[in-house]
């Protein structure tokens, strides 16, 4: 019997060994290779294995590996990608040209410009875009190079040259852009030039801006308005007034925002005159906030009436802040009546309103709000108290550091950092020694705090200990940020401590998803305002889509609110805290791509590279300045009018996933 068992054991071991050898020498399928590349990317593992895939015989494998190298952005990535741009076939060179722009290695801008002169158009397009991402306002030599691409025969390259000049903040080339837009025939290239001029706030292009005010595209009209609004020309107010009656609400919102930034009597009267006739909640909030910015007292009676006849938390919140600024102490009674309102947004606005008044008489009221059950209210109240009642700074910070909510603790550490309160360092050191089970936001705040104090005194033992703890953190981002502090402040290269990332999805899970989603899945988001449908871009951002589907199917998003809605910009939700600080308890890696942000594009909200989780946003308009800076993982394909209706506080009721089929 013993001999039989021993024989069977030997056979089993032999079988395992044989399978292991076979599995390592057999040719991987295409799906297996792609899955492994994605997993290496997710692990932030710039290893020999990933590099070997950039030399694979299959073009699509080399291209996908090149993208992974750029997304990781590790030391040496630029050199490898530049070689692929210069030497590989167009399909690989084009991807590598995009990917090198993600590395931050600005030394490649001039060599890339040389390559772009003779590269095929689709490769040159990505090269020029990457030069814009790698350059900055000091790169005057490369600015001239970029301007030369305004003469390129390809309209796509010319358009990217305009965007690149904007990203590099090449204001010295404004005249070239003005001349270009007057002669250019391609609409997309014209749009890119107009975008660059308005975003760089070039005032000399006034006549150019005016010429686009009647364009059929609402986004073009909005850009033209932004440009016109830069001028103090009386005609600018005339054009802005006309735009207040535009058929597109995003254009109207843009006009309101620009008028709100002007302090002349005419602008104030025009903005105040909108109040009685505006019924749309988002636009009404924009107007009230604009009047607040202007310190416009002419609308006082209208806003009092609106406040008494409206029950929208957004309108009430904006109105009491306006009253606080306009009436000061006279507004206290009204704010008092709202500070115990059941809606936390209104209570937080009451705290902010007391802060706007700025009177020490309101310290007892703010103290009540500082003890509120909701962290958003506590956080807002604390911010006001630290300014109004600075003599009791220590009390408020001590309370916040002991708070059960991680947001309060993180905000307290950030305040200590900003105010350089060195006496707190021993306490923060103790927190860092026992931080393993704390939220990563707190640990990130501690790492940042250590760096700020070490920039003043590199020998501060408490700050050094906090930084050591952060560099050993289990969270990749905390380690990465701590190691960056070592490099930038202390001049020490500790990159060997970074290690790879602990991932959520295995190679086999990714391979299974690749086979499952040969056609991109879709999602239906049902909200308190209506529903809309997304195509989820698994082919562009597979890990992000897998994470989104996983959370949606677990019911994570059910009953969460849209906590951030900005007219003519984005609607953002997916935060269980409802403050902008929350997430699922882990972070996902960014999957940057060359998919542009157009109206309805869905992106991942982050507080830095690789810090996403559950929060997402939907673009109300094209947002080229977000391209390749935030992961694109979907697009609204039906119901964008429902997205336009969303306001702060609207709820996600449910997200339904339809797998592998288009709606």
C-alpha positions as CSV (number, residue, x, y, z in Angstrom):
1,X,0.0,0.0,0.0
2,X,2.8,2.4,0.9
3,X,4.5,1.7,-2.4
4,X,1.3,2.4,-4.3
5,X,0.8,5.7,-2.5
6,X,4.4,6.7,-3.2
7,X,4.0,5.7,-6.8
8,X,0.8,7.8,-7.2
9,X,2.5,10.7,-5.5
10,X,5.4,10.5,-7.9
11,X,3.1,10.3,-10.9
12,X,1.1,13.3,-9.6
13,X,4.3,15.4,-9.1
14,X,5.5,14.4,-12.5
15,X,2.2,15.4,-14.1
16,X,2.3,18.8,-12.3
17,X,5.9,19.4,-13.4
18,X,5.1,18.3,-17.0
19,X,2.1,20.7,-17.1
20,X,4.2,23.5,-15.7
21,X,6.9,23.0,-18.3
22,X,4.3,22.7,-21.1
23,X,2.5,25.8,-19.9
24,X,5.7,27.8,-19.9
25,X,6.9,26.7,-23.3
26,X,3.7,26.6,-25.3
27,X,2.7,29.6,-27.5
28,X,0.2,31.8,-25.7
29,X,-3.1,32.6,-27.4
30,X,-3.8,36.2,-28.3
31,X,-6.3,36.6,-25.5
32,X,-3.8,35.2,-23.0
33,X,-1.1,37.6,-24.1
34,X,-3.4,40.7,-23.9
35,X,-4.6,39.6,-20.5
36,X,-1.1,39.3,-19.2
37,X,-0.1,42.7,-20.6
38,X,-3.2,44.2,-18.9
39,X,-2.3,42.5,-15.6
40,X,1.3,43.7,-15.8
41,X,0.0,47.2,-16.5
42,X,-2.4,47.0,-13.6
43,X,0.5,45.8,-11.4
44,X,2.6,48.8,-12.6
45,X,5.2,46.1,-13.4
46,X,7.7,47.5,-16.0
47,X,9.5,44.2,-16.2
48,X,11.4,42.1,-18.8
49,X,8.2,40.2,-19.5
50,X,6.3,43.4,-20.5
51,X,9.3,44.6,-22.5
52,X,9.4,41.3,-24.4
53,X,5.8,41.8,-25.5
54,X,6.9,45.1,-27.3
55,X,9.1,42.8,-29.4
56,X,6.3,40.2,-30.2
57,X,5.8,39.1,-33.8
58,X,2.1,40.2,-33.7
59,X,1.5,43.9,-34.3
60,X,-1.5,44.2,-32.0
61,X,0.4,42.7,-29.1
62,X,3.3,45.1,-29.6
63,X,0.9,48.0,-29.7
64,X,-0.9,47.0,-26.6
65,X,2.3,46.5,-24.7
66,X,3.5,49.9,-25.8
67,X,0.3,51.5,-24.4
68,X,0.9,49.6,-21.1
69,X,4.5,50.9,-20.9
70,X,3.3,54.5,-21.3
71,X,0.5,54.1,-18.7
72,X,3.0,52.7,-16.2
73,X,5.4,55.6,-17.0
74,X,8.4,54.0,-15.2
75,X,12.0,55.0,-15.6
76,X,13.2,53.9,-19.0
77,X,9.8,53.9,-20.5
78,X,10.5,57.0,-22.7
79,X,13.6,55.4,-24.3
80,X,11.7,52.3,-25.2
81,X,8.7,54.1,-26.6
82,X,10.8,56.5,-28.6
83,X,12.5,53.6,-30.3
84,X,9.1,52.1,-31.2
85,X,7.9,55.4,-32.6
86,X,11.1,55.7,-34.7
87,X,11.4,52.1,-35.9
88,X,8.2,50.1,-35.7
89,X,5.3,49.8,-38.2
90,X,2.7,52.6,-38.2
91,X,0.1,50.7,-36.0
92,X,2.7,50.3,-33.3
93,X,4.4,53.7,-33.8
94,X,1.1,55.5,-33.5
95,X,0.3,53.9,-30.1
96,X,3.8,54.5,-28.9
97,X,3.6,58.1,-30.0
98,X,0.6,58.6,-27.8
99,X,2.1,56.6,-24.9
100,X,5.3,58.5,-24.7
101,X,3.3,61.6,-23.9
102,X,2.2,59.9,-20.6
103,X,5.7,59.5,-19.3
104,X,6.5,63.1,-18.4
105,X,10.0,62.7,-20.1
106,X,10.3,66.2,-21.7
107,X,13.7,65.5,-23.1
108,X,12.0,63.7,-26.0
109,X,10.1,66.8,-27.3
110,X,12.7,67.9,-29.8
111,X,13.6,64.4,-31.1
112,X,9.9,63.7,-31.4
113,X,9.4,66.9,-33.4
114,X,12.0,65.8,-35.8
115,X,10.3,62.4,-36.3
116,X,6.9,64.1,-36.8
117,X,8.2,66.0,-39.8
118,X,8.4,62.8,-41.9
119,X,6.0,60.5,-40.1
120,X,2.7,59.3,-41.6
121,X,-0.2,61.6,-40.6
122,X,-1.7,59.3,-38.0
123,X,1.6,58.9,-36.3
124,X,2.4,62.6,-36.6
125,X,-0.9,63.4,-35.0
126,X,-0.1,61.5,-31.8
127,X,3.5,62.7,-31.8
128,X,2.4,66.4,-31.9
129,X,-0.2,65.7,-29.1
130,X,2.5,64.1,-26.9
131,X,4.9,67.0,-27.5
132,X,2.1,69.3,-26.1
133,X,1.8,67.1,-23.0
134,X,5.5,67.0,-22.4
135,X,6.3,70.6,-23.0
136,X,5.4,73.6,-20.8
137,X,5.4,77.4,-20.9
138,X,9.2,77.6,-20.6
139,X,9.8,75.4,-23.7
140,X,9.9,78.3,-26.1
141,X,12.0,76.5,-28.6
142,X,9.5,73.7,-29.0
143,X,6.6,76.2,-29.2
144,X,8.1,77.3,-32.5
145,X,8.3,73.7,-33.6
146,X,4.7,73.1,-32.8
147,X,3.7,76.2,-34.7
148,X,5.3,74.8,-37.8
149,X,2.8,71.9,-37.7
150,X,-0.1,74.4,-38.3
151,X,1.1,74.1,-42.0
152,X,0.9,70.3,-42.1
153,X,-1.1,68.9,-44.9
154,X,-3.2,66.8,-42.5
155,X,-6.1,68.7,-40.8
156,X,-5.9,66.2,-37.9
157,X,-2.2,67.1,-37.3
158,X,-3.0,70.8,-37.6
159,X,-5.8,70.4,-35.0
160,X,-3.4,68.6,-32.6
161,X,-0.8,71.3,-33.1
162,X,-3.4,73.9,-31.8
163,X,-4.2,71.7,-28.8
164,X,-0.5,71.1,-28.2
165,X,0.1,74.9,-28.1
166,X,-2.6,75.3,-25.5
167,X,-1.3,72.4,-23.4
168,X,2.2,73.8,-23.5
169,X,0.8,77.3,-22.6
170,X,2.5,78.8,-25.7
171,X,1.0,82.2,-25.4
172,X,3.9,83.7,-27.4
173,X,2.4,81.9,-30.4
174,X,-1.0,83.5,-30.1
175,X,-0.5,85.6,-33.2
176,X,0.2,82.5,-35.3
177,X,-3.0,80.9,-34.0
178,X,-5.0,84.0,-34.9
179,X,-3.6,84.0,-38.4
180,X,-4.2,80.3,-38.7
181,X,-7.8,80.4,-37.7
182,X,-8.6,83.1,-40.2
183,X,-7.2,81.0,-43.1
184,X,-8.1,77.5,-42.0
185,X,-11.0,75.7,-43.8
186,X,-11.3,72.6,-41.7
187,X,-13.9,73.0,-39.0
188,X,-12.2,70.7,-36.5
189,X,-8.9,72.5,-36.8
190,X,-10.7,75.8,-36.5
191,X,-12.4,74.6,-33.3
192,X,-9.0,73.5,-31.9
193,X,-7.5,76.9,-32.6
194,X,-10.5,78.7,-31.1
195,X,-10.2,76.5,-28.0
196,X,-6.5,77.2,-27.6
197,X,-7.0,81.0,-27.9
198,X,-9.9,81.2,-25.5
199,X,-8.3,78.8,-22.9
200,X,-5.1,80.7,-23.0
201,X,-7.1,83.9,-22.5
202,X,-5.8,85.7,-25.5
203,X,-7.5,89.1,-25.6
204,X,-6.1,90.2,-28.9
205,X,-8.3,87.7,-30.8
206,X,-11.5,89.7,-30.0
207,X,-12.7,90.0,-33.7
208,X,-11.9,86.3,-34.2
209,X,-14.1,85.4,-31.3
210,X,-17.0,87.6,-32.5
211,X,-16.9,85.8,-35.9
212,X,-17.8,82.5,-34.3
213,X,-20.6,83.7,-32.0
214,X,-23.3,82.6,-34.5
215,X,-21.8,79.2,-35.2
216,X,-24.3,76.2,-35.4
217,X,-22.3,74.3,-32.7
218,X,-23.2,75.3,-29.1
219,X,-19.6,74.4,-28.0
220,X,-18.1,76.8,-30.5
221,X,-20.5,79.5,-29.4
222,X,-19.5,78.9,-25.8
223,X,-15.8,79.2,-26.7
224,X,-16.4,82.3,-28.6
225,X,-18.3,83.8,-25.7
226,X,-15.4,83.0,-23.3
227,X,-13.1,84.8,-25.7
228,X,-15.3,87.8,-26.1
229,X,-15.8,88.0,-22.3
230,X,-12.0,88.6,-21.9
231,X,-12.5,92.1,-23.2
232,X,-13.7,95.2,-21.5
233,X,-15.2,96.4,-24.8
234,X,-18.8,97.6,-24.4
235,X,-19.7,95.4,-27.3
236,X,-18.8,92.3,-25.2
237,X,-21.6,93.0,-22.8
238,X,-24.0,93.3,-25.8
239,X,-22.9,89.9,-27.1
240,X,-23.2,88.3,-23.7
241,X,-26.7,89.7,-23.3
242,X,-27.7,88.1,-26.6
243,X,-26.3,84.8,-25.5
244,X,-28.5,84.8,-22.4
245,X,-31.3,83.9,-24.8
246,X,-29.5,81.1,-26.6
247,X,-31.4,77.9,-27.3
248,X,-28.7,75.8,-25.6
249,X,-28.5,75.9,-21.8
250,X,-24.8,75.3,-21.8
251,X,-24.3,78.4,-23.8
252,X,-26.6,80.4,-21.4
253,X,-24.7,79.0,-18.4
254,X,-21.4,80.2,-20.0
255,X,-22.8,83.7,-20.6
256,X,-24.0,83.8,-16.9
257,X,-20.6,82.8,-15.7
258,X,-18.8,85.4,-17.7
259,X,-21.2,88.2,-16.7
260,X,-20.7,87.1,-13.1
261,X,-17.0,87.9,-13.4
262,X,-17.6,91.5,-14.4
263,X,-18.3,94.2,-11.9
264,X,-19.5,97.1,-14.0
265,X,-23.1,98.3,-13.4
266,X,-24.4,97.1,-16.8
267,X,-23.3,93.5,-16.2
268,X,-24.8,93.6,-12.7
269,X,-28.1,94.9,-14.0
270,X,-28.2,92.3,-16.8
271,X,-27.6,89.4,-14.4
272,X,-30.1,90.6,-11.8
273,X,-32.7,91.0,-14.5
274,X,-32.6,87.3,-15.2
275,X,-33.8,86.3,-11.8
276,X,-37.6,86.8,-12.1
277,X,-37.8,85.1,-15.5
278,X,-35.5,82.1,-14.9
279,X,-37.3,78.8,-14.0
280,X,-34.5,76.3,-14.7
281,X,-33.0,75.2,-11.3
282,X,-29.4,74.9,-12.5
283,X,-29.4,78.2,-14.3
284,X,-31.1,79.9,-11.3
285,X,-28.4,78.6,-9.0
286,X,-25.8,79.9,-11.5
287,X,-27.4,83.3,-11.5
288,X,-27.6,83.5,-7.7
289,X,-23.9,82.4,-7.3
290,X,-23.0,84.9,-9.9
291,X,-24.7,87.7,-8.0
292,X,-22.9,86.6,-4.9
293,X,-19.5,86.8,-6.8
294,X,-20.4,90.3,-7.9
295,X,-21.5,91.4,-4.5
296,X,-24.6,92.6,-6.4
297,X,-27.0,94.1,-4.0
298,X,-29.6,95.0,-6.6
299,X,-31.2,91.6,-6.5
300,X,-31.8,91.4,-2.7
301,X,-35.6,91.6,-2.9
302,X,-35.9,89.0,-5.7
303,X,-33.7,86.6,-3.8
304,X,-35.7,87.0,-0.6
305,X,-38.8,86.1,-2.6
306,X,-37.1,83.1,-4.2
307,X,-35.9,81.9,-0.8
308,X,-39.4,82.1,0.6
309,X,-41.1,80.4,-2.4
310,X,-38.6,77.7,-3.3
311,X,-37.8,74.3,-1.6
312,X,-34.8,73.3,-3.7
313,X,-31.8,72.7,-1.5
314,X,-29.5,74.0,-4.2
315,X,-31.4,77.3,-4.6
316,X,-31.8,77.7,-0.8
317,X,-28.1,77.1,-0.3
318,X,-27.1,79.6,-2.9
319,X,-29.6,82.2,-1.6
320,X,-28.5,82.1,2.0
321,X,-24.9,82.6,1.0
322,X,-26.0,85.6,-1.1
323,X,-28.0,87.0,1.8
324,X,-25.0,86.5,4.2
325,X,-22.8,88.5,1.9
326,X,-25.3,91.2,1.2
327,X,-27.1,91.7,4.5
328,X,-24.4,90.5,6.9
329,X,-25.8,90.3,10.5
330,X,-29.3,91.0,9.2
331,X,-29.3,87.6,7.5
332,X,-28.6,85.7,10.8
333,X,-32.2,85.1,11.7
334,X,-33.0,83.5,8.4
335,X,-29.8,81.4,8.4
336,X,-30.7,80.4,12.0
337,X,-34.0,79.0,10.8
338,X,-32.2,76.7,8.4
339,X,-29.2,75.4,10.4
340,X,-31.3,72.5,11.7
341,X,-32.8,71.7,8.3
342,X,-33.1,68.0,7.6
343,X,-31.1,68.5,4.4
344,X,-27.4,68.3,5.0
345,X,-26.6,70.5,2.0
346,X,-28.6,73.3,3.5
347,X,-26.9,72.9,6.9
348,X,-23.5,73.0,5.3
349,X,-24.5,76.1,3.4
350,X,-25.7,77.7,6.7
351,X,-22.2,77.0,8.1
352,X,-20.6,78.6,5.1
353,X,-23.0,81.6,5.3
354,X,-22.0,82.2,9.0
355,X,-18.4,82.2,7.8
356,X,-19.2,84.7,5.1
357,X,-20.7,87.1,7.7
358,X,-17.5,86.5,9.7
359,X,-18.8,87.7,13.1
360,X,-17.5,86.2,16.3
361,X,-21.2,86.3,17.4
362,X,-21.8,83.3,15.2
363,X,-19.2,81.1,16.8
364,X,-21.8,79.3,19.1
365,X,-23.9,78.6,16.0
366,X,-20.9,77.2,14.1
367,X,-20.0,75.2,17.1
368,X,-23.4,73.5,16.9
369,X,-22.8,72.7,13.3
370,X,-19.3,71.5,14.1
371,X,-21.1,68.8,16.2
372,X,-23.5,67.8,13.4
373,X,-24.0,64.2,12.6
374,X,-23.0,64.6,9.0
375,X,-19.3,65.0,8.1
376,X,-19.9,67.4,5.3
377,X,-21.5,69.8,7.7
378,X,-18.8,69.3,10.3
379,X,-16.1,69.8,7.7
380,X,-17.7,73.1,6.5
381,X,-18.2,74.4,10.0
382,X,-14.6,73.6,11.0
383,X,-13.3,75.5,8.0
384,X,-15.2,78.6,9.1
385,X,-14.3,78.3,12.8
386,X,-10.5,78.0,12.0
387,X,-10.7,81.4,10.4
388,X,-13.2,83.2,12.7
389,X,-12.1,81.7,16.1
390,X,-8.4,81.2,15.5
391,X,-7.6,81.5,19.2
392,X,-9.3,78.1,19.7
393,X,-7.5,76.5,16.7
394,X,-6.1,73.7,18.8
395,X,-9.5,72.7,20.2
396,X,-11.0,72.3,16.7
397,X,-8.0,70.5,15.2
398,X,-7.9,68.1,18.2
399,X,-11.6,67.4,17.8
400,X,-11.2,66.7,14.1
401,X,-8.2,64.4,14.6
402,X,-10.3,62.4,17.0
403,X,-13.3,62.3,14.7
404,X,-14.7,59.0,13.6
405,X,-14.9,60.1,10.0
406,X,-11.8,59.9,7.9
407,X,-12.6,63.0,5.9
408,X,-12.5,65.1,9.1
409,X,-9.2,63.6,10.1
410,X,-7.7,64.1,6.6
411,X,-8.9,67.7,6.5
412,X,-7.4,68.4,10.0
413,X,-4.0,67.0,8.9
414,X,-4.2,69.1,5.7
415,X,-4.9,72.2,7.8
416,X,-1.9,71.4,10.1
417,X,0.2,71.1,7.0
418,X,-1.0,74.3,5.4
419,X,-0.6,76.3,8.6
420,X,2.8,74.7,9.4
421,X,1.7,73.8,12.9
422,X,4.9,72.0,13.9
423,X,3.7,71.3,17.5
424,X,1.4,68.7,16.0
425,X,4.2,66.6,14.4
426,X,4.7,64.3,17.5
427,X,1.0,63.5,17.5
428,X,0.9,62.9,13.7
429,X,4.0,60.7,14.1
430,X,2.0,58.6,16.6
431,X,-0.9,58.4,14.2
432,X,1.4,57.3,11.4
433,X,2.8,54.5,13.6
434,X,-0.7,53.0,13.9
435,X,-2.1,53.9,10.5
436,X,-2.3,50.5,8.9
437,X,-6.0,50.3,9.4
438,X,-6.8,53.9,8.6
439,X,-8.2,55.1,5.3
440,X,-5.6,55.7,2.7
441,X,-6.7,59.3,2.4
442,X,-5.4,59.9,6.0
443,X,-2.1,58.1,5.2
444,X,-1.7,60.2,2.0
445,X,-2.3,63.4,4.0
446,X,0.4,62.3,6.5
447,X,2.9,61.7,3.7
448,X,2.2,65.1,2.2
449,X,2.5,66.6,5.7
450,X,5.9,65.0,6.2
451,X,7.2,66.4,2.9
452,X,6.0,69.9,3.7
453,X,7.8,70.0,7.0
454,X,10.9,68.4,5.7
455,X,11.2,71.1,3.0
456,X,11.8,73.5,5.9
457,X,14.0,71.2,8.0
458,X,15.4,68.1,6.4
459,X,16.5,66.8,9.8
460,X,13.1,66.9,11.6
461,X,13.0,63.5,13.2
462,X,9.2,63.4,13.5
463,X,8.6,64.2,9.9
464,X,11.3,61.7,8.8
465,X,9.6,59.0,10.8
466,X,6.2,59.8,9.2
467,X,7.8,59.6,5.8
468,X,9.5,56.3,6.6
469,X,6.2,54.8,7.6
470,X,4.5,56.1,4.5
471,X,7.3,54.6,2.3
472,X,6.5,51.2,3.8
473,X,2.7,51.6,3.4
474,X,0.7,48.7,2.0
475,X,-1.0,51.2,-0.4
476,X,0.9,51.7,-3.7
477,X,-0.1,55.4,-4.0
478,X,1.0,56.2,-0.4
479,X,4.3,54.5,-1.1
480,X,4.7,56.3,-4.4
481,X,4.0,59.7,-2.9
482,X,6.3,59.1,0.0
483,X,9.1,58.0,-2.4
484,X,8.5,61.1,-4.5
485,X,9.1,63.2,-1.3
486,X,12.4,61.4,-0.7
487,X,13.5,62.2,-4.2
488,X,12.3,65.8,-4.5
489,X,13.1,67.1,-1.0
490,X,15.8,64.8,0.4
491,X,17.5,64.0,-2.9
492,X,17.3,60.2,-2.2
493,X,16.3,57.7,-4.8
494,X,14.2,55.1,-3.1
495,X,12.3,53.8,-6.1
496,X,13.4,50.3,-5.3
497,X,10.9,50.4,-2.4
498,X,7.9,51.1,-4.7
499,X,7.3,47.5,-5.7
500,X,4.3,46.5,-7.7
501,X,0.7,47.0,-7.0
502,X,-1.7,44.5,-5.4
503,X,-4.3,44.0,-8.0
504,X,-8.0,43.2,-7.8
505,X,-8.3,41.1,-11.0
506,X,-6.1,38.1,-11.9
507,X,-4.8,37.4,-15.4
508,X,-7.3,34.6,-15.7
509,X,-10.2,36.9,-14.7
510,X,-9.0,39.5,-17.3
511,X,-8.8,36.8,-20.0
512,X,-12.3,35.6,-19.2
513,X,-13.6,39.2,-19.5
514,X,-11.8,39.7,-22.8
515,X,-13.7,36.7,-24.2
516,X,-17.0,37.8,-22.6
517,X,-16.9,41.4,-23.8
518,X,-15.8,41.0,-27.5
519,X,-18.6,43.6,-27.9
520,X,-18.5,46.4,-25.4
521,X,-21.1,46.0,-22.6
522,X,-23.7,48.7,-21.9
523,X,-25.2,50.2,-18.7
524,X,-28.5,51.8,-17.9
525,X,-28.3,54.4,-15.0
526,X,-31.6,55.0,-13.5
527,X,-31.8,58.2,-11.5
528,X,-34.4,60.3,-9.7
529,X,-34.6,62.5,-12.8
530,X,-34.8,59.7,-15.4
531,X,-32.5,57.2,-17.0
532,X,-29.7,57.2,-19.6
533,X,-27.6,54.5,-21.3
534,X,-23.9,54.2,-21.6
535,X,-21.6,52.2,-23.8
536,X,-18.8,51.0,-21.5
537,X,-15.5,51.1,-23.3
538,X,-14.0,47.7,-22.3
539,X,-11.8,47.9,-25.4
540,X,-10.3,51.1,-24.1
541,X,-10.3,50.8,-20.3
542,X,-10.9,47.1,-19.5
543,X,-9.9,47.3,-15.8
544,X,-12.0,50.4,-15.1
545,X,-15.0,48.8,-16.8
546,X,-14.6,45.6,-14.9
547,X,-14.5,47.6,-11.7
548,X,-17.6,49.6,-12.6
549,X,-19.5,46.5,-13.5
550,X,-18.5,44.7,-10.3
551,X,-19.6,47.7,-8.2
552,X,-22.8,48.1,-10.1
553,X,-23.8,44.5,-9.8
554,X,-23.1,44.5,-6.1
555,X,-25.5,47.5,-5.7
556,X,-22.7,49.8,-4.6
557,X,-24.1,52.8,-6.5
558,X,-27.7,52.3,-5.4
559,X,-29.0,55.5,-3.7
560,X,-25.8,57.4,-4.0
561,X,-26.1,61.0,-5.0
562,X,-24.6,63.3,-7.7
563,X,-22.6,65.4,-5.3
564,X,-21.0,67.7,-7.9
565,X,-22.8,69.2,-10.8
566,X,-21.3,72.2,-12.6
567,X,-23.2,73.8,-15.6
568,X,-21.4,73.4,-18.9
569,X,-18.8,71.1,-17.3
570,X,-19.7,67.8,-15.5
571,X,-22.1,65.8,-13.4
572,X,-20.2,63.7,-10.9
573,X,-21.4,60.9,-8.6
574,X,-20.4,57.5,-7.2
575,X,-19.2,58.7,-3.8
576,X,-20.7,56.9,-0.7
577,X,-19.7,59.8,1.5
578,X,-21.3,62.3,-0.8
579,X,-18.5,64.8,-0.2
580,X,-16.1,64.0,-3.1
581,X,-13.7,62.2,-0.7
582,X,-15.3,58.7,-0.7
583,X,-14.8,55.5,-2.6
584,X,-15.0,51.7,-2.4
585,X,-12.0,51.3,-0.1
586,X,-9.4,50.7,-2.7
587,X,-7.8,52.5,-5.7
588,X,-7.7,51.6,-9.3
589,X,-5.1,52.4,-11.9
590,X,-5.6,55.0,-14.6
591,X,-6.1,53.8,-18.1
592,X,-5.3,56.9,-20.1
593,X,-6.2,56.8,-23.8
594,X,-6.5,59.0,-26.9
595,X,-10.3,58.8,-26.8
596,X,-11.3,62.5,-26.5
597,X,-13.8,64.0,-24.0
598,X,-16.8,65.0,-26.0
599,X,-20.3,65.7,-24.8
600,X,-21.5,62.7,-22.9
601,X,-18.1,61.1,-22.3
602,X,-17.8,59.2,-19.0
603,X,-14.6,59.5,-17.0
604,X,-13.0,58.4,-13.7
605,X,-12.8,61.1,-11.0
606,X,-9.4,61.1,-9.3
607,X,-7.2,63.1,-7.0
608,X,-4.0,62.2,-8.8
609,X,-2.8,59.4,-11.1
610,X,-4.0,55.9,-10.1
611,X,-6.3,57.2,-7.3
612,X,-9.7,56.3,-8.9
613,X,-12.2,54.0,-7.3
614,X,-16.0,54.4,-7.7
615,X,-16.5,58.1,-8.6
616,X,-17.3,59.0,-12.2
617,X,-18.3,62.1,-14.1
618,X,-20.2,62.8,-17.3
619,X,-19.1,65.7,-19.5
620,X,-21.8,68.2,-20.5
621,X,-19.6,69.6,-23.3
622,X,-16.3,68.6,-25.0
623,X,-13.5,69.0,-22.5
624,X,-10.2,68.7,-24.4
625,X,-8.1,69.9,-21.4
626,X,-9.1,66.6,-19.7
627,X,-7.9,64.4,-22.6
628,X,-5.4,61.7,-21.5
629,X,-5.5,63.1,-18.0
630,X,-8.6,61.2,-16.8
631,X,-9.6,57.7,-17.8
632,X,-12.3,57.6,-20.4
633,X,-14.4,54.4,-19.9
634,X,-17.8,55.1,-21.5
635,X,-20.1,57.3,-23.5
636,X,-23.7,58.3,-23.1
637,X,-25.5,56.8,-26.1
638,X,-29.1,57.6,-25.1
639,X,-30.7,60.0,-22.7
640,X,-28.2,62.9,-22.6
641,X,-31.1,65.2,-22.1
642,X,-31.7,63.4,-18.8
643,X,-28.0,64.0,-17.8
644,X,-28.5,67.7,-18.5
645,X,-31.4,67.8,-15.9
646,X,-29.2,66.4,-13.0
647,X,-28.5,68.7,-10.1
648,X,-26.6,68.3,-6.8
649,X,-28.5,65.8,-4.6
650,X,-30.2,63.8,-7.4
651,X,-30.0,60.1,-6.7
652,X,-28.7,57.0,-8.6
653,X,-31.5,54.5,-8.0
654,X,-29.9,51.6,-9.8
655,X,-27.3,50.7,-12.5
656,X,-28.2,47.8,-14.8
657,X,-25.5,46.1,-16.9
658,X,-26.2,44.5,-20.3
659,X,-23.3,42.3,-21.2
660,X,-21.8,42.0,-24.6
661,X,-24.6,43.6,-26.7
662,X,-25.4,47.1,-27.9
663,X,-28.6,48.8,-26.9
